[in-house]
Amino acid sequence: MQFLGEDFLLPTVTARALFACAKEQPILDWHCHLSPKEIDQNAQPKNITELWLGGDHYKWRAMRSCGVAERLITGDAPDKDKFFAFAQCMPLLIGNPLYHWTHLELQRYFGIHDVLSNKTAQAIWDMTSRVIAENDFSPCALIERSNVRAVCTTDDPADGLEFHQSIQKKSLPFDVRPAFRPDKALAIAAPDFPQWIGRLETASGVKIASFAALKNALELRIAAFAALGCRACDHGLTVLRYAEATDAELEDIFKQRMTNNALGNPQIAQYQTGLMQFLGAAYAKRGWCMELHIGATRNNNSRRFAALGADAGFDSIGDAPVADALSALLNSLDQKGVLPKTILFNLNPRDNAVFGAMSGNFQTDEARGKLQYGPAWWFSDHIDGMRRQLQTLANLGALGTFIGMTTDSRSFLSYPRHEYFRRILCGLLGDWTEQGLVPDDLPALKKLVCDICFGNAADYFSL
């Protein structure tokens, strides 16, 4: 079979018929890390290195694994040298999803079907440079060309949102909306927590001297996000903790931290639980979706963190227990009738069944698939991981309510990841059909596929 040919990941007749429908669906990029500043400024990139390697820690991590010097990854080396270094890694990355994503992006955006390697690097550099120079490769052009209906970025509560305000004054053929990411509000033990509280004071106009004032400031920022069309919030939780506390205890914990007193793990758990309960209720009131990304262990390499900072390719999979705390948090919100629509993401594939089963515990008729078992994420974002996530969801839940894939990316060239997911979905359904596990009803399967690829997410997020 031809490498990345028309039938890539589509081994059956049914799979190919389903993908003919899937590939026409728009993309709703409901969770990503694209920069609203870059979308607003809409600058034309100089070369493919800017598009590929500027902030992609997936590629940085892979290049380090291939022995590339840091100067050629995040350092001051010329862009062409960085591209050549990445190209020389490519033959070593067979089996890594980066291998497929890289070549899909070369095909879809540049019409290049050659395999990237040190032998082809010069020709591909020349071709991509020529295509970029002769065509519009600005962020807005790439989003529109990729058939994207809406983009939800990831934004800190203390952000001023000025770029979103500017974007919404433009007549773009797609929506760009902020998504609320209050990780720093929850990170009470972080060294820079008091400094972040200062930033939140500036953004909200509230003097934050108490836990009650913190909640007030966050409520004001939630309102500001809502005014710009926010539909979702996102939480990156290294470890999910749950411990009840009274209002008085929460006030005492907050004041202790702001006077630079160290907190113990029980106090951290109480604070994070109390804040998550407040935020969950605030999201439910506005009809927002709460995304819980659980299980990354961050900044493992302290030496590299000191040199390069966060999100530079030194995070990995954690293995902390999660079921009891997750159940308790969702239950505490559900008991009070303030559990918002929620998407559960697990980073450790060990927890697939835990998350797949947990999502069924709190379903209501408020929304079809109110609790979602989210798509394969980060270290599971590959063929095996996506198939396992889909199979787990089908085994334990309702596959037909699934809201599909998200890019979770910082790159404007990453939209072929949706094609990758759609091919995997259609390939799996095709296998089941050929095996007699599902009826050979092509119209019904096409509707299922189109709903998963776009329609369910559009309904879920009201976009």
N, C-alpha and C positions, 0 to 999 in steps of 0.2 A: 504494500500500500504506500502511496506517495506521502512523504513527510509533509504534514500540515496541509494536505490536499482537501478537496471539497468534502470528503467523507471522514475527515479527522474526528475520532471519537464517536463515529456514527456507523457501527459495524452492521446494522440491520436495515432492511427496507423501511420498517416502521420508524426507526430512529431518524432516518433521513427525511421522511415525510413530516415528522413532527418538527424537525429543525427548520424546515422550510417556512413554518409558521412562526417559530420562536425567534428567528433572526430578524423578523420584521417588527418586532415589538419595540417600543421606545424604552429608554433606560430611565429609571428613577433612582438617582444616586443618593439614597437616603442616609448614608453614613460615609463620610470621607474626611480627609484632612487637607483638602485643597485650600489654598490661601485666598481669602476674599480680597486681600490687597492685590494679589496678582490678577485676579479676575477683573477687579475694578480698573487697574492700570493697563491691563490687556496689552502688554508689550510683546513684540515679536522676538522669539529666541534667536540667539546667534548661531547655535548649532545643536546637534543631537545630544551632546554632553549636558547642556543646560536642561534639556527635556528629560533625560534619562537619569543622570547621576547627581543632580543638584541637591536632592534631599531624600533620596531613596535608600533607607537603611537596609532593605532587603538586598539590594545590589552591593552595598558597602560590606555587609556581612559575608556575602558570597565571595567577594574579591579578597577579603582577609583570609578566608578559608583556602584560597588558591595561592596564598603567599605574596600578595601584592603589597607593596610598601604604602604606608598611610599617606605619604605625599601624593600618591596617584589616586587616592580615594577621596579624602576630605581635605587634602593639603593644597599647596599653592602651585602644583604642576599645571602646565598648559592643558587646556580642554582636550586638545587632540591626543595628548599623551594619556590622559585619563580614559578616553574612549578606546585607545589601542590596548590599554591594560585590561579593560573590561572585555574586549573582543578576545584577547588571548585566554581569558578564563572560560569562555563559553564552551569549548569542547570538554572541559572538566565538569560541567554542570548538567550533563545529561541525566534526566530523571528529576531534576529540580524544576518546579513550575516556572522559575525564571527563564529556563530554556525555551519553553513554549511561549510564555508571555512576550519575550524579546522578539521572537520570530513572527508572532502574530502582529505585533506592533510594526515591525518592518514591512510586513505584507500590507496591512490595512491602511497605514498612513503614508507609506513611501512607495508601494508597489514593488518592493524588493523581496525576491524569493530565494536569494542566495543564503547559505548558512553562514552565520557570523563566526569568524575565526581570525587568527593572525594573518592567514593567507588572503582573506577577503576584506580585512579591516580598511585598507586604503581605499579600495573601490567603493565600499559602503559609506565610508566617511565622505568621499567626494559626491556620491549620489545623494545622500541625505542633505549635505550642505547645499547642493544645487536645488533640491526640492524645497527646502526651507526658504532659500533666497527667492524662489520664483512663486511661492504660494503663501497664503496666510496661515501661519502656525501659532497665532496668538491664542491665549486661553479660551476666549469666547468662540473663536472659529473652531477650535478642536472640540469643545463641548457641543456646539451645534452640529458639526460634521458627524459626531458620534451618536446622533439621534437621542440626546439627553433631554428629558422633559423638565427635570428639576434637580438641583444640587443642594444638599444640606451640609454645610461646612460644620466644623467643630470649634466652638468659641468659648473662651473663658468668661465667667460672669463679670470680671473686672475689665474686660475689653470694652473699648468705647463704641464699637460697632459702626464707626464712621464709614468704613468701606462698604458695609452692607447698606447703609443709608444712601451712599453714592450710587451703588449698583442699582438700587430700586428706582432711581430717577432715570435710568437708561431704558431704552426700548429694546430689551433682549428677547430672543425667541425662546427662552427657557427661564425658569425661576431659579433664583439663588436665595437661600434662606439660612439664617443662623441656626445652630443647634447648641443647646445649653450644656456646658461641660464643667461641672463644679468640683472637679477632683481636688483642686487646691483648697477648697473650703472644707473638705473632709480630711485633708492631710494635716491634722492638728499637731502631729509630732514632727513635722518637717521643720528643718532649721529656719526656712524663710517664711514660715506661716505668719508671723506678725507683720512682715513686710507686705505679704499679699493682702492681709486685712487692710493695710493702709491703701493699697491700690483699689480695693473694693469700696473703701470709704470715698475715695475720689470719684469713682464711677457712679456710686449710688447717691452721694450727697448725704450719707448718714454717718454720724459718729458711732463707731462700733466699740462700745465699752462693755457689752454684755452679750450673752447668748441670744436674748430676745432681740437686741439691736442687730445682731448678725442675721437672724431670720428676717427681720424687717428689710434689711439691705438686699438680701437675696430675693425677697418677694418683689422689690422694686426693679431689680434687674430682670427677673422673670417677666414682669410686665413690659419692660423695654424690649426684650427678645420677642415677646408675643406681638408687639406692635409692628415688628418687621416680618411677621409671618412664621415665626418658629413653630414647629410641630413636634419636635423631639428634644429629649435631653439624653446625655450619654455619660455613663460612669465607667471609668477604668478602675477596677477594684483588684488590687494585688491579692488581698485576703479579705473575704467578707466576714465581718464580725457581727455578733448580735448580743446585746446586753441591755436590759431595760434600765431606765433611770428616771428619777423625778425631775421636775423643772428646776428645783433648787439644786439638785446634784449637777445638772447640766450647766447651770450658771456658775457653780463653784469650779467645775472642770475648766470652763472657758477662761475664767479669771485667773486660775492657777497658771494656765499656759501663757496668757498675755503678760504675766509678771515673771515669765521665764522660769517657772517651776516645772521640773520634769514630771511627766505623767506616766503612770503604769499602764500596762496592757488592758486591765479591766476598765480603767477610765477612758482610754482611747476607744474601746469597744462601745462604751456607753455613749460617748459623744457622737461617734459615727452612726450608731443606731438612731439616736434622737434626731440627728440632722437628716438622715435618710427618710425617717418617718415624716418629718416636716416637708421635705422636698417631694416625696411621693404624693402626699395630699395636695400640694400646690400644683403638681403636674396633672393630677386627676381632675382638679377643678377646671383646668383649661383644655382638657381633652388631649393633652400631649401623650406621646409614647415615651416610656422610660426604657432606655437600653442599658443593660448591665453586662459589661465585658469583664469577666471574672477569670483570674488565674495566671496573669503574667507576673513573673518575678523580675523586677526592674533593676537595671544598672548593676549587673553582676560583677563587672570588671571595674573596680573602684579606681584603678590607675587610669583607665581610658575615660571613665566618667569625669574625673578631675580635668582631663585634657580636652575632652570633646563635648561634655555635657550629655543631657538626656536625648533619647530617641536617635542614637547614633549606631545602633546595631548590637547592643550588649544586653538586651532583654531576652528572656527565654521562658520556658513553661514551668509554672509552679505546681506543687502537689499537695497543697493544704486541703484538708477536708472542707466541704462546702455545703453539703445537703442540709444539715440541721439549721445552720444560720440562714441559708436562703429560704427554707421553709418558714422559719420563724418571722423573717422580715416580711415576706409576702402575706403571711397569715395576719400579722399585726395590722397591715394596711387593709386587708380584705375585711377584717372584723369591724373596722370603722367605716366601711363603704368607700374608702379612698384609694383603692388599688388601681393605678392607671394601667392602660395598655402597656405591656411589658415584653421586651425581647431579651431572652437569656442566651448569652454567648459563653461557651466554655472554651478555654484555650487548651486544657489537657484532654486529649481524646479519651482518656480513662473515664471521664465524667459524662460521656455522650448519653448513656442511658439515664444517668441521674438527672440531667437537664431535660432530656426528652420526656421523662416521666413527670418531672416537677411541673412542666408547663401545663399538664392536664389537670392539676389540682385546683386551679383557681379560674377556670373558664366560666364565662357568663354570657348571656344573650346580649350584653351591651355592645359587643363587636364580635364578628366571626373570627375565631382565632385570636381572641384578646391577648392571651399569653402565647408568645411565639418562641419556639426553639430556633434560635437564630442560625444563620448560615455558618458554614465552616470558616474559621477565622484565623488569620495570621499563620501560625505554624501548622494549621490544618487546612490551609488554603491551597490544596492540590487535589489531584484526581482521586486518590484514595480517601483523603479527608472529606471531600465533598460527597463522594458516594456513600461513605459511612454515615455522614450527617443526614443525608436524604433517606437512607434506609432506616436509621434510628427513628426519624420523624414519622416515616410511614408505618413502622412497626408499632410505635407507641402513641401516635397522635393522628392528625388529619392532614395528610400531605397536600390536599387540595386547597387548604387555607394558607399555605406557606407564602410569605412575602418575598421570597427569593434572595438574590445575591446583592451584595454591596461591594464597592471597590475598596473601601478602607485604605485609600491611597493618597499620596501627596503629588502624584504625577498626572498631568493632563493627557498623557498617552495611555492611561491604564484601562480605558474602557473595554478593550478586548477581553478583559477578565470576565465581563458579563457574557461574552460569546463563549468563552471557555466553560463557564458554569452551564450555560444553556445547552451546549453540546453534551456535557456530562449528564445533565438531566434527561435529555432526549435519548441518549444512549442507554441509560438505566431503564427508562420506560420501554424502550424498544426491546431490550433484553427480556423484561418481564412479559411483554406481549408475545414474543417469539416462544417463550417457555410455557405459555398458557397460564401464567400467573394472574394476568388481567385480561379482560375481554378485548378482542381485536375490533375495537370501536374507534376508528380514527377520528371522527368528529368530536367525540367526547374527550379523547386524549388530547386533541389539539386545543380544546377549550381549557383543559386542565393546565397545559403547558403555557398558554398565553396568560392565564390568570397568575400563575406562579412567576412568570417573567416580568409582568408589569401590573396587571389589573388588580391583584390583591393588595399590592403595596400602595397603589394610587388610592384605593378605598381606605386602607388602614391609616394612611397619613393625611387623608383628605387633600390630596394634591392632584 
